[in-house]
Structure formats: C-alpha cells, structure tokens
C-alpha cells in the first residue's frame, strides 16, 4: 500500500505544482497582494494546473509526443538523473509561466473588455473595493484625511507615495504634507521639513481627493510638480 500511496502523492503534487507556480508568478509580478484561505489557493492552483496540462497536451499532439517516446527518453538518461530532472522541470514550469503571462496580458485588455460586454459581465466584478479601483488609476492627487477624533491630515499623493491593498486593512503614505489653513478649511503652506506621513485607515471616517492646481484630472504620477488646488467656495 505504501508504494501506491507514494505514487498517488507524487502524481497529485505533479498535477498541482504548475498551478502553484502560476499563482506565485502572478503574486510576484502583477496581482495585488491578497490573503486567500488555503482552500481558495488550492482551488486556484488546480484551475491553473488544468490549463497548464491542457497546453502540454496540445504540444504533445502537435509534435507527436507519445508514451513510447517518453519511455525511450527515460531509458536514455536513466544513468544521468540531472538530464531527467531539468526536462521534467521544464515540462512542468514552462506551461505555468505561459499561463501566468497570458493572464497578465488578458487582464484589463481590450479583448477582455469586449468579451465581457458581449457576455453581459460587469467589468468591475474583479475590483474588490473602490479603494483599489481609485489607486489603480495612478493619478496624482491632493488628499484630505479626516479621523474620528476630528483631526485632519492634508497631503499630496504622488510618485513617491504608497498605498496598500492588504485585506488586513488599507494604509496610506503621502509624500508631502501641508499645514491646515483653519480659517478657510483648506490646504495651507507645505511643511518644508516633512518627508511624508503614514496613516492606517482604521480610524478614518473620510478621505477626500482634489485635483492638483487647475488640471482637473489629467495629471499622472509621472508628473512630480504640483501645487495645492485652489479653494472654490460654493454659493
């Protein structure tokens, strides 16, 4: 029974491994940080493994790779395990890289949006929160944060700022801070000695965003020069 169990375990690991590699590639390159449950991660790995082995099957059919060819390769390199290992690793890992790259190119592409519209799928269904959607736009903006105790922090979110996507709760780092102008309830002078401010969002009741200067919404994070927005009084 032990050899049978061991063989089944090896087969299971070999099947799931490409999926795990795909998930790791995604998380290290373009996918937002997440904290999935072990079951979620396993199901995702199985899903991607299915696609990886589908690619292997297509390649095998295209090049006529069959069992006798694999057995001949095994016998040929039976005395040189390194040759078998790198070939086996290539067969497992290369499809995983292809799947991860394909998902990265597919995500947010014109083709994806077209297919979603044809199928009546809301293209925002993959966005977990408005917080994620906002900062995905990578727009430079002035920010006014109001805490539960009434304290306000005013700053600038630019190329040297940072925002988290953790499920433990978002936090925000603003690279510039400004003295509140209490008389006009607006941005005052820039704090010259400040190197930024970090804020957890757990005690925040509102976060307001304002366009730099008079450039309504065209400034990107690549544009580092910015001036506080002008106060517009409503009547």
GROMACS elastic network, one bead per residue, 0.5 to 0.9 nm:
[ bonds ]
;  ai    aj funct       b0    kb
    1     4     6  0.52057   500
    1     5     6  0.61070   500
    1     6     6  0.85333   500
    2     5     6  0.50547   500
    2     6     6  0.59633   500
    2     7     6  0.84639   500
    3     7     6  0.59881   500
    3     8     6  0.84994   500
    4     7     6  0.51167   500
    4     8     6  0.61563   500
    4     9     6  0.85876   500
    5     8     6  0.51049   500
    5     9     6  0.61702   500
    5    10     6  0.86872   500
    6     9     6  0.50591   500
    6    10     6  0.62412   500
    6    11     6  0.86572   500
    7    10     6  0.51042   500
    7    11     6  0.61986   500
    7    12     6  0.85875   500
    8    11     6  0.50916   500
    8    12     6  0.61166   500
    8    13     6  0.86316   500
    9    12     6  0.50498   500
    9    13     6  0.61491   500
    9    14     6  0.84800   500
   10    13     6  0.51651   500
   10    14     6  0.60052   500
   10    15     6  0.85334   500
   11    14     6  0.50381   500
   11    15     6  0.61078   500
   11    16     6  0.86635   500
   12    15     6  0.51679   500
   12    16     6  0.62080   500
   12    17     6  0.84142   500
   13    16     6  0.52378   500
   13    17     6  0.57041   500
   14    17     6  0.53560   500
   14    18     6  0.75494   500
   14    92     6  0.77168   500
   15    18     6  0.68452   500
   15    19     6  0.79335   500
   15    46     6  0.77376   500
   15    49     6  0.63357   500
   15    50     6  0.81158   500
   15    53     6  0.80482   500
   15    92     6  0.86740   500
   16    19     6  0.54127   500
   16    20     6  0.64875   500
   16    21     6  0.89006   500
   16    42     6  0.81575   500
   16    45     6  0.61024   500
   16    46     6  0.56064   500
   16    47     6  0.88507   500
   16    48     6  0.84052   500
   16    49     6  0.57153   500
   16    50     6  0.85668   500
   17    20     6  0.51576   500
   17    21     6  0.62349   500
   17    22     6  0.86223   500
   17    45     6  0.76299   500
   17    46     6  0.86381   500
   17    49     6  0.71748   500
   17    92     6  0.74402   500
   17    93     6  0.82601   500
   17    96     6  0.87469   500
   18    21     6  0.50542   500
   18    22     6  0.61317   500
   18    23     6  0.86966   500
   18    45     6  0.74521   500
   18    46     6  0.85484   500
   18    48     6  0.71459   500
   18    49     6  0.51987   500
   18    50     6  0.87736   500
   18    52     6  0.65269   500
   18    53     6  0.83552   500
   18    92     6  0.57789   500
   18    93     6  0.59513   500
   18    94     6  0.85193   500
   18    95     6  0.72471   500
   18    96     6  0.50516   500
   18    97     6  0.85378   500
   19    22     6  0.50054   500
   19    23     6  0.62584   500
   19    24     6  0.86611   500
   19    42     6  0.85042   500
   19    44     6  0.71186   500
   19    46     6  0.57893   500
   19    47     6  0.68953   500
   19    50     6  0.78100   500
   19    51     6  0.85159   500
   19    52     6  0.74186   500
   19    96     6  0.65894   500
   19    99     6  0.89485   500
   20    23     6  0.51015   500
   20    24     6  0.62111   500
   20    25     6  0.86244   500
   20    41     6  0.81259   500
   20    42     6  0.79577   500
   20    44     6  0.81173   500
   20    46     6  0.81039   500
   20    48     6  0.79466   500
   20    49     6  0.78556   500
   20    96     6  0.84108   500
   21    24     6  0.50927   500
   21    25     6  0.61503   500
   21    26     6  0.86284   500
   21    45     6  0.81051   500
   21    93     6  0.70929   500
   21    96     6  0.60863   500
   21    97     6  0.76730   500
   21   100     6  0.85527   500
   22    25     6  0.51287   500
   22    26     6  0.62548   500
   22    27     6  0.87303   500
   22    45     6  0.74385   500
   22    48     6  0.67727   500
   22    49     6  0.81699   500
   22    52     6  0.89188   500
   22    93     6  0.85167   500
   22    95     6  0.87148   500
   22    97     6  0.62908   500
   22    98     6  0.85312   500
   22    99     6  0.66713   500
   22   100     6  0.51601   500
   22   101     6  0.87741   500
   23    26     6  0.51290   500
   23    27     6  0.62423   500
   23    28     6  0.86557   500
   23    31     6  0.89989   500
   23    41     6  0.81361   500
   23    44     6  0.75785   500
   23    45     6  0.66561   500
   23    48     6  0.79869   500
   23    96     6  0.87576   500
   23   100     6  0.73958   500
   24    27     6  0.51361   500
   24    28     6  0.60839   500
   24    29     6  0.85509   500
   24   100     6  0.88599   500
   25    28     6  0.52216   500
   25    29     6  0.60988   500
   25    30     6  0.83440   500
   25    31     6  0.87403   500
   25    96     6  0.84595   500
   25    97     6  0.72834   500
   25   100     6  0.62715   500
   25   101     6  0.84358   500
   26    29     6  0.53442   500
   26    30     6  0.57250   500
   26    31     6  0.52562   500
   26    32     6  0.85808   500
   26   100     6  0.60007   500
   26   101     6  0.81710   500
   26   103     6  0.83435   500
   26   104     6  0.75652   500
   27    30     6  0.62433   500
   27    32     6  0.66314   500
   27    33     6  0.66161   500
   27    34     6  0.83712   500
   28    31     6  0.72520   500
   28    32     6  0.89423   500
   28    33     6  0.89219   500
   29    32     6  0.88672   500
   29   104     6  0.87030   500
   30   104     6  0.69701   500
   31    34     6  0.84262   500
   31   104     6  0.82666   500
   32   165     6  0.66835   500
   32   166     6  0.84166   500
   33   164     6  0.84269   500
   33   165     6  0.62230   500
   33   166     6  0.61618   500
   33   167     6  0.82902   500
   34   165     6  0.76088   500
   34   166     6  0.62914   500
   34   167     6  0.65037   500
   35   166     6  0.76243   500
   35   167     6  0.65286   500
   35   168     6  0.84592   500
   36    39     6  0.79110   500
   36    40     6  0.57367   500
   36    41     6  0.61252   500
   37    40     6  0.51320   500
   37    41     6  0.63167   500
   37    42     6  0.86173   500
   38    41     6  0.51620   500
   38    42     6  0.61007   500
   38    43     6  0.86293   500
   39    42     6  0.50410   500
   39    43     6  0.60955   500
   39    44     6  0.85070   500
   40    43     6  0.52240   500
   40    44     6  0.61380   500
   40    45     6  0.85535   500
   41    44     6  0.51327   500
   41    45     6  0.60923   500
   41    46     6  0.86491   500
   42    45     6  0.50210   500
   42    46     6  0.61740   500
   42    47     6  0.85867   500
   43    46     6  0.51103   500
   43    47     6  0.61678   500
   43    48     6  0.87267   500
   44    47     6  0.50561   500
   44    48     6  0.62865   500
   44    49     6  0.85028   500
   45    48     6  0.52459   500
   45    49     6  0.59758   500
   45    50     6  0.85940   500
   46    50     6  0.62175   500
   46    51     6  0.89058   500
   47    50     6  0.52737   500
   47    51     6  0.68273   500
   47    52     6  0.89176   500
   48    51     6  0.51641   500
   48    52     6  0.61815   500
   48    53     6  0.87234   500
   48    96     6  0.76609   500
   48    99     6  0.72371   500
   48   100     6  0.85778   500
   49    53     6  0.61301   500
   49    54     6  0.83553   500
   49    95     6  0.88058   500
   49    96     6  0.75426   500
   50    53     6  0.53734   500
   50    54     6  0.61074   500
   50    55     6  0.87548   500
   51    55     6  0.62851   500
   51    56     6  0.87085   500
   51    95     6  0.82369   500
   51    96     6  0.84926   500
   51    99     6  0.71476   500
   52    55     6  0.52132   500
   52    56     6  0.64391   500
   52    57     6  0.87858   500
   52    92     6  0.79767   500
   52    93     6  0.87726   500
   52    94     6  0.85571   500
   52    96     6  0.57111   500
   52    97     6  0.88705   500
   52    98     6  0.79887   500
   52    99     6  0.65482   500
   53    57     6  0.60423   500
   53    58     6  0.85118   500
   53    92     6  0.83916   500
   53    95     6  0.74198   500
   53    96     6  0.89895   500
   54    57     6  0.50721   500
   54    58     6  0.62775   500
   54    59     6  0.87071   500
   54    95     6  0.89474   500
   55    58     6  0.51089   500
   55    59     6  0.62528   500
   55    60     6  0.86088   500
   55    95     6  0.64877   500
   55    98     6  0.88579   500
   55    99     6  0.87973   500
   56    59     6  0.51097   500
   56    60     6  0.60940   500
   56    61     6  0.86335   500
   56    91     6  0.75361   500
   56    92     6  0.86570   500
   56    95     6  0.69539   500
   57    60     6  0.50214   500
   57    61     6  0.61856   500
   57    62     6  0.85217   500
   58    61     6  0.51803   500
   58    62     6  0.60734   500
   58    63     6  0.86811   500
   59    63     6  0.61261   500
   59    64     6  0.81719   500
   59    65     6  0.79883   500
   60    63     6  0.53962   500
   60    64     6  0.55825   500
   60    66     6  0.71110   500
   61    64     6  0.51097   500
   61    65     6  0.64767   500
   61    66     6  0.82709   500
   62    65     6  0.79168   500
   64    69     6  0.89454   500
   65    68     6  0.83927   500
   65    69     6  0.62645   500
   65    70     6  0.74000   500
   66    69     6  0.54422   500
   66    70     6  0.64794   500
   66    71     6  0.88568   500
   67    70     6  0.50817   500
   67    71     6  0.61386   500
   67    72     6  0.85988   500
   68    71     6  0.50319   500
   68    72     6  0.60977   500
   68    73     6  0.85888   500
   69    72     6  0.51318   500
   69    73     6  0.62520   500
   69    74     6  0.86685   500
   70    73     6  0.50889   500
   70    74     6  0.62174   500
   70    75     6  0.87507   500
   71    75     6  0.62190   500
   71    76     6  0.85028   500
   72    75     6  0.51815   500
   72    76     6  0.60259   500
   72    77     6  0.87233   500
   73    76     6  0.50614   500
   73    77     6  0.63742   500
   73    78     6  0.83644   500
   73    84     6  0.83070   500
   74    77     6  0.54609   500
   74    78     6  0.56811   500
   74    84     6  0.70416   500
   75    78     6  0.50006   500
   75    79     6  0.81937   500
   76    79     6  0.77647   500
   76    80     6  0.85332   500
   77    80     6  0.50298   500
   77    81     6  0.66667   500
   77    82     6  0.84847   500
   77    83     6  0.63422   500
   77    84     6  0.64315   500
   78    81     6  0.62966   500
   78    83     6  0.86807   500
   78    84     6  0.76821   500
   80    83     6  0.57986   500
   80    84     6  0.71466   500
   81    84     6  0.51227   500
   81    85     6  0.60811   500
   81    86     6  0.87605   500
   82    85     6  0.50167   500
   82    86     6  0.62640   500
   82    87     6  0.85419   500
   83    86     6  0.56171   500
   83    87     6  0.63147   500
   83    88     6  0.86184   500
   84    87     6  0.52459   500
   84    88     6  0.60027   500
   84    89     6  0.84842   500
   85    88     6  0.51171   500
   85    89     6  0.59778   500
   85    90     6  0.84688   500
   86    90     6  0.59984   500
   86    91     6  0.85325   500
   87    90     6  0.51017   500
   87    91     6  0.62340   500
   87    92     6  0.87349   500
   88    91     6  0.50909   500
   88    92     6  0.63091   500
   88    93     6  0.85845   500
   89    92     6  0.51440   500
   89    93     6  0.58143   500
   89    94     6  0.80330   500
   90    93     6  0.52607   500
   90    94     6  0.54551   500
   90    95     6  0.83313   500
   91    94     6  0.59974   500
   91    95     6  0.70387   500
   92    95     6  0.63550   500
   92    96     6  0.69468   500
   93    96     6  0.50650   500
   93    97     6  0.63510   500
   93    98     6  0.87714   500
   94    97     6  0.51765   500
   94    98     6  0.63345   500
   94    99     6  0.87473   500
   95    99     6  0.61344   500
   95   100     6  0.85877   500
   96    99     6  0.51356   500
   96   100     6  0.61596   500
   96   101     6  0.85591   500
   97   100     6  0.51183   500
   97   101     6  0.60414   500
   97   102     6  0.84246   500
   98   101     6  0.51969   500
   98   102     6  0.60078   500
   98   103     6  0.86292   500
   99   102     6  0.50623   500
   99   103     6  0.62068   500
   99   104     6  0.86467   500
  100   103     6  0.52605   500
  100   104     6  0.63040   500
  100   105     6  0.88089   500
  101   104     6  0.50654   500
  101   105     6  0.62552   500
  101   106     6  0.85080   500
  102   105     6  0.51770   500
  102   106     6  0.59536   500
  102   107     6  0.84779   500
  103   107     6  0.59207   500
  104   107     6  0.53275   500
  104   108     6  0.83684   500
  105   108     6  0.76121   500
  105   109     6  0.66463   500
  106   109     6  0.53190   500
  106   110     6  0.83798   500
  106   111     6  0.73853   500
  106   112     6  0.61460   500
  107   112     6  0.68116   500
  107   113     6  0.89964   500
  108   111     6  0.83145   500
  108   112     6  0.63767   500
  108   113     6  0.69753   500
  108   123     6  0.88281   500
  109   112     6  0.52130   500
  109   113     6  0.64810   500
  109   114     6  0.87084   500
  110   113     6  0.51981   500
  110   114     6  0.61408   500
  110   115     6  0.86591   500
  111   114     6  0.50523   500
  111   115     6  0.61566   500
  111   116     6  0.85429   500
  112   115     6  0.51986   500
  112   116     6  0.61121   500
  112   117     6  0.86158   500
  112   123     6  0.86336   500
  113   116     6  0.50568   500
  113   117     6  0.61449   500
  113   118     6  0.86043   500
  113   121     6  0.89724   500
  113   123     6  0.66364   500
  114   117     6  0.51826   500
  114   118     6  0.62238   500
  114   119     6  0.86841   500
  115   118     6  0.50485   500
  115   119     6  0.61673   500
  115   120     6  0.84384   500
  115   121     6  0.83323   500
  116   119     6  0.51261   500
  116   120     6  0.58502   500
  116   122     6  0.68582   500
  116   123     6  0.63858   500
  117   121     6  0.60385   500
  117   122     6  0.75500   500
  117   123     6  0.78245   500
  118   121     6  0.77755   500
  120   123     6  0.89312   500
  121   124     6  0.85916   500
  121   125     6  0.77878   500
  122   125     6  0.55597   500
  122   126     6  0.87131   500
  123   126     6  0.71191   500
  123   127     6  0.85301   500
  124   127     6  0.53778   500
  124   128     6  0.85090   500
  124   133     6  0.86665   500
  125   128     6  0.75792   500
  127   130     6  0.74753   500
  127   132     6  0.67810   500
  127   133     6  0.63724   500
  128   131     6  0.84143   500
  128   132     6  0.68902   500
  128   133     6  0.81058   500
  129   132     6  0.53600   500
  129   133     6  0.65628   500
  129   134     6  0.88224   500
  130   134     6  0.60289   500
  130   135     6  0.86952   500
  131   134     6  0.53287   500
  131   135     6  0.64749   500
  131   136     6  0.85747   500
  131   165     6  0.82895   500
  131   170     6  0.83394   500
  132   135     6  0.55608   500
  132   136     6  0.60189   500
  132   137     6  0.89946   500
  132   164     6  0.87876   500
  132   165     6  0.67549   500
  133   136     6  0.51815   500
  133   137     6  0.69332   500
  134   137     6  0.57637   500
  134   138     6  0.78158   500
  134   139     6  0.83565   500
  135   138     6  0.54483   500
  135   139     6  0.71596   500
  135   163     6  0.76289   500
  136   139     6  0.82546   500
  137   220     6  0.85927   500
  138   158     6  0.86082   500
  138   159     6  0.86027   500
  138   220     6  0.63915   500
  138   221     6  0.59412   500
  139   157     6  0.82935   500
  139   158     6  0.77183   500
  139   217     6  0.77318   500
  139   218     6  0.79453   500
  139   219     6  0.63478   500
  139   221     6  0.55019   500
  139   222     6  0.88696   500
  140   156     6  0.76834   500
  140   157     6  0.56489   500
  140   159     6  0.74872   500
  140   211     6  0.76432   500
  140   212     6  0.74069   500
  140   217     6  0.85778   500
  140   218     6  0.88374   500
  140   219     6  0.60068   500
  140   220     6  0.52837   500
  140   222     6  0.83065   500
  140   223     6  0.77818   500
  140   224     6  0.82976   500
  140   226     6  0.85878   500
  141   155     6  0.88365   500
  141   156     6  0.60984   500
  141   157     6  0.53355   500
  141   158     6  0.68773   500
  141   209     6  0.61778   500
  141   210     6  0.57157   500
  141   211     6  0.53152   500
  141   212     6  0.59079   500
  141   217     6  0.85911   500
  141   219     6  0.81877   500
  141   220     6  0.86998   500
  141   221     6  0.86838   500
  141   226     6  0.88558   500
  142   154     6  0.75668   500
  142   155     6  0.58872   500
  142   157     6  0.59647   500
  142   158     6  0.85405   500
  142   208     6  0.81855   500
  142   209     6  0.56138   500
  142   211     6  0.62504   500
  142   212     6  0.62701   500
  142   227     6  0.89182   500
  142   228     6  0.68865   500
  142   229     6  0.76505   500
  143   153     6  0.80694   500
  143   154     6  0.57649   500
  143   155     6  0.53393   500
  143   156     6  0.58845   500
  143   157     6  0.68669   500
  143   174     6  0.83585   500
  143   207     6  0.68262   500
  143   208     6  0.55787   500
  143   210     6  0.62987   500
  144   152     6  0.67665   500
  144   153     6  0.57954   500
  144   155     6  0.66065   500
  144   156     6  0.87937   500
  144   186     6  0.88619   500
  144   187     6  0.86550   500
  144   206     6  0.82293   500
  144   207     6  0.58165   500
  144   208     6  0.50427   500
  144   209     6  0.65451   500
  144   210     6  0.82028   500
  145   151     6  0.82745   500
  145   152     6  0.54555   500
  145   153     6  0.51158   500
  145   154     6  0.63673   500
  145   155     6  0.84619   500
  145   204     6  0.70469   500
  145   205     6  0.80263   500
  145   206     6  0.60534   500
  145   208     6  0.63949   500
  145   209     6  0.88938   500
  146   149     6  0.82326   500
  146   150     6  0.62080   500
  146   151     6  0.59038   500
  146   153     6  0.66312   500
  146   154     6  0.88868   500
  146   203     6  0.88565   500
  146   204     6  0.58988   500
  146   205     6  0.59850   500
  146   206     6  0.53949   500
  146   207     6  0.64457   500
  146   208     6  0.84036   500
  147   150     6  0.53743   500
  147   151     6  0.53815   500
  147   152     6  0.62753   500
  147   153     6  0.83455   500
  147   201     6  0.86299   500
  147   203     6  0.57525   500
  147   205     6  0.55558   500
  147   206     6  0.72100   500
  147   207     6  0.89973   500
  148   151     6  0.73656   500
  148   203     6  0.58580   500
  148   204     6  0.58112   500
  148   205     6  0.57693   500
  148   206     6  0.88136   500
  149   152     6  0.89387   500
  149   203     6  0.85129   500
  149   204     6  0.89304   500
  152   180     6  0.77784   500
  153   177     6  0.75621   500
  153   178     6  0.78047   500
  153   179     6  0.83259   500
  153   180     6  0.76241   500
  153   197     6  0.87760   500
  154   174     6  0.88382   500
  154   176     6  0.84797   500
  154   177     6  0.57333   500
  154   178     6  0.54251   500
  154   179     6  0.71605   500
  154   180     6  0.67446   500
  154   186     6  0.85315   500
  154   187     6  0.67444   500
  154   188     6  0.88797   500
  155   174     6  0.58811   500
  155   175     6  0.72858   500
  155   176     6  0.52360   500
  155   178     6  0.56414   500
  155   179     6  0.88590   500
  155   187     6  0.84134   500
  155   190     6  0.85864   500
  155   196     6  0.80314   500
  155   197     6  0.80822   500
  156   161     6  0.80660   500
  156   174     6  0.56289   500
  156   175     6  0.61719   500
  156   176     6  0.51112   500
  156   177     6  0.64481   500
  156   178     6  0.82815   500
  156   196     6  0.87588   500
  156   212     6  0.87562   500
  156   226     6  0.85581   500
  156   228     6  0.82956   500
  157   160     6  0.76951   500
  157   161     6  0.54525   500
  157   162     6  0.77955   500
  157   173     6  0.77393   500
  157   174     6  0.51330   500
  157   175     6  0.63169   500
  157   176     6  0.74459   500
  157   221     6  0.83704   500
  158   161     6  0.53235   500
  158   162     6  0.83351   500
  158   174     6  0.75051   500
  158   175     6  0.68115   500
  158   176     6  0.84788   500
  158   220     6  0.82873   500
  158   221     6  0.53927   500
  158   222     6  0.80880   500
  158   223     6  0.80760   500
  158   224     6  0.66147   500
  158   226     6  0.88790   500
  159   162     6  0.80605   500
  159   175     6  0.83294   500
  159   220     6  0.86420   500
  159   222     6  0.63982   500
  159   223     6  0.78896   500
  159   224     6  0.67670   500
  160   173     6  0.87534   500
  160   174     6  0.78850   500
  160   175     6  0.59047   500
  160   221     6  0.86527   500
  160   224     6  0.88841   500
  161   172     6  0.79118   500
  161   173     6  0.54008   500
  161   175     6  0.50314   500
  161   176     6  0.84947   500
  161   196     6  0.81446   500
  162   171     6  0.85454   500
  162   172     6  0.60778   500
  162   173     6  0.50415   500
  162   174     6  0.69174   500
  162   175     6  0.82811   500
  163   170     6  0.72762   500
  163   171     6  0.60079   500
  163   173     6  0.62368   500
  163   174     6  0.86705   500
  164   169     6  0.81568   500
  164   170     6  0.53255   500
  164   171     6  0.55418   500
  164   172     6  0.66305   500
  164   173     6  0.88986   500
  165   168     6  0.85692   500
  165   169     6  0.75467   500
  165   170     6  0.57875   500
  165   171     6  0.80270   500
  166   169     6  0.56236   500
  166   170     6  0.58504   500
  166   171     6  0.83630   500
  167   170     6  0.72450   500
  169   200     6  0.77538   500
  169   201     6  0.69981   500
  169   202     6  0.69426   500
  170   200     6  0.65749   500
  170   201     6  0.58101   500
  170   202     6  0.77885   500
  171   198     6  0.73961   500
  171   199     6  0.56814   500
  171   201     6  0.53063   500
  171   202     6  0.81884   500
  172   197     6  0.82180   500
  172   198     6  0.57548   500
  172   199     6  0.52863   500
  172   200     6  0.64023   500
  172   201     6  0.73515   500
  173   196     6  0.68458   500
  173   197     6  0.55922   500
  173   199     6  0.63315   500
  173   200     6  0.88371   500
  174   177     6  0.70814   500
  174   195     6  0.87498   500
  174   196     6  0.52959   500
  174   197     6  0.53878   500
  174   198     6  0.65414   500
  174   199     6  0.84427   500
  175   194     6  0.83014   500
  175   195     6  0.61888   500
  175   197     6  0.66461   500
  175   198     6  0.88022   500
  176   190     6  0.73921   500
  176   191     6  0.75109   500
  176   192     6  0.87338   500
  176   194     6  0.66891   500
  176   195     6  0.64759   500
  176   197     6  0.73503   500
  177   189     6  0.88084   500
  177   190     6  0.60460   500
  177   191     6  0.57810   500
  177   192     6  0.85446   500
  177   194     6  0.66145   500
  177   195     6  0.80492   500
  177   196     6  0.60969   500
  177   197     6  0.69971   500
  178   181     6  0.88086   500
  178   187     6  0.61704   500
  178   188     6  0.58298   500
  178   189     6  0.55644   500
  178   191     6  0.53394   500
  178   192     6  0.87703   500
  178   194     6  0.88942   500
  179   182     6  0.89326   500
  179   186     6  0.89295   500
  179   187     6  0.65546   500
  179   189     6  0.54429   500
  179   190     6  0.62176   500
  179   191     6  0.63864   500
  180   183     6  0.87734   500
  180   184     6  0.87932   500
  180   185     6  0.69137   500
  180   186     6  0.60212   500
  180   187     6  0.52762   500
  180   188     6  0.51228   500
  180   189     6  0.77835   500
  181   184     6  0.57097   500
  181   185     6  0.54588   500
  181   186     6  0.50997   500
  181   187     6  0.55909   500
  181   189     6  0.80305   500
  182   186     6  0.68427   500
  182   187     6  0.87213   500
  182   188     6  0.84344   500
  183   186     6  0.79497   500
  184   187     6  0.83830   500
  184   231     6  0.81761   500
  185   188     6  0.89203   500
  186   230     6  0.87915   500
  186   231     6  0.68990   500
  187   190     6  0.83325   500
  187   228     6  0.66908   500
  187   229     6  0.79618   500
  187   230     6  0.86792   500
  187   231     6  0.84306   500
  188   228     6  0.84835   500
  189   192     6  0.85298   500
  190   193     6  0.88796   500
  190   194     6  0.84168   500
  191   194     6  0.54381   500
  191   195     6  0.87782   500
  192   195     6  0.83981   500
  194   197     6  0.78816   500
  199   202     6  0.88468   500
  200   203     6  0.73095   500
  200   204     6  0.79734   500
  201   204     6  0.51713   500
  201   205     6  0.83994   500
  202   205     6  0.85868   500
  204   207     6  0.75062   500
  210   213     6  0.87698   500
  210   216     6  0.84557   500
  210   217     6  0.89913   500
  210   228     6  0.83816   500
  210   229     6  0.66404   500
  211   214     6  0.70222   500
  211   215     6  0.63973   500
  211   216     6  0.53138   500
  211   217     6  0.60109   500
  211   218     6  0.86182   500
  211   219     6  0.81211   500
  211   228     6  0.80926   500
  211   229     6  0.62371   500
  212   215     6  0.60364   500
  212   216     6  0.72158   500
  212   217     6  0.81614   500
  212   219     6  0.76007   500
  212   226     6  0.57645   500
  212   227     6  0.57357   500
  212   228     6  0.55626   500
  212   229     6  0.51341   500
  212   230     6  0.86033   500
  213   216     6  0.77379   500
  213   226     6  0.67761   500
  213   227     6  0.52313   500
  213   228     6  0.55051   500
  213   230     6  0.63779   500
  214   217     6  0.88733   500
  214   227     6  0.89336   500
  214   229     6  0.65566   500
  214   230     6  0.74069   500
  215   218     6  0.60558   500
  215   219     6  0.66659   500
  215   229     6  0.88567   500
  216   219     6  0.78922   500
  217   220     6  0.83691   500
  219   222     6  0.80339   500
  219   223     6  0.64759   500
  219   226     6  0.89622   500
  220   223     6  0.57282   500
  220   224     6  0.84847   500
  221   224     6  0.67029   500
  223   226     6  0.78140   500
  226   229     6  0.89476   500
  227   230     6  0.88581   500
  229   232     6  0.88292   500
